[in-house]
Amino acid sequence: MDIYKNIKSRIPEVIRYTYKSLELADEDTERYFYVKNMTDDIVIIKPDMRDMKWYKFNLAEECIKRGSTATLDKINTILEILS
């Protein structure tokens, strides 16, 4: 995103953190993370949020529910790593 790089120093911190969060959620970034870290003790929990918009704060409860469901889907893997 060249536009972001050009104005990076003028963007308030909250916008920068929001952008970074969205960037980390991107699938290419996820693949990069796996390749870079290549360990078996990393579990990425990725709820299905395709139909959600990040600015729809009124849907927070639904987002939390989806996050909980995605976590429960990975719970056995998490418990295995922790044991």
C-alpha positions in Angstrom: 0.0 0.0 0.0 2.1 2.9 -1.3 -0.3 5.6 -0.2 0.1 4.4 3.4 3.9 4.5 3.2 3.9 8.1 1.9 1.8 9.5 4.7 2.8 7.2 7.5 4.4 9.9 9.6 1.3 12.1 9.5 -1.2 9.4 10.6 -2.4 9.3 14.2 -1.3 6.3 16.2 -4.8 4.7 16.4 -5.1 4.6 12.6 -1.6 3.1 12.3 -2.5 0.4 14.8 -5.8 -0.3 13.0 -4.0 -0.6 9.7 -1.5 -3.0 11.2 -4.2 -5.1 12.7 -6.0 -5.4 9.4 -2.7 -6.1 7.6 -2.0 -9.0 10.1 -5.4 -10.4 9.4 -4.6 -10.7 5.7 -4.0 -14.3 4.6 -0.7 -13.5 2.8 0.6 -12.1 6.1 -0.6 -15.3 7.9 1.3 -17.5 5.4 4.4 -15.3 5.8 4.1 -15.6 9.6 4.0 -19.4 9.4 7.0 -19.5 7.1 9.0 -17.1 9.2 8.3 -18.7 12.5 8.0 -22.4 11.5 7.2 -23.9 15.0 4.6 -26.3 16.1 3.6 -24.3 19.1 1.9 -21.5 17.3 -1.9 -21.7 16.9 -3.6 -19.0 14.8 -7.3 -18.6 15.6 -9.0 -17.0 12.7 -12.8 -16.7 13.0 -14.9 -16.4 9.8 -15.3 -12.6 9.6 -15.8 -12.3 5.8 -19.2 -10.7 6.1 -18.2 -8.4 9.0 -17.0 -4.8 8.6 -14.4 -3.6 11.1 -16.3 -0.4 11.7 -19.6 -2.1 12.7 -19.1 -1.7 16.5 -22.7 -2.7 17.1 -21.8 -6.3 16.0 -19.1 -6.7 18.7 -21.1 -9.5 20.5 -21.4 -11.4 17.2 -17.6 -11.0 16.6 -16.9 -12.3 20.2 -19.2 -15.3 19.6 -17.3 -16.1 16.3 -14.0 -15.7 18.1 -15.1 -18.1 20.8 -16.4 -20.6 18.3 -13.1 -20.5 16.4 -11.1 -20.9 19.6 -13.2 -24.0 20.6 -12.5 -25.5 17.2 -8.7 -25.3 18.1 -9.0 -26.1 21.8 -7.6 -29.6 21.5 -4.5 -28.3 19.6 -4.0 -25.6 22.2 -4.4 -28.0 25.1 -1.9 -30.4 23.4 0.7 -27.7 23.1 0.2 -26.6 26.7 0.6 -30.1 28.2 
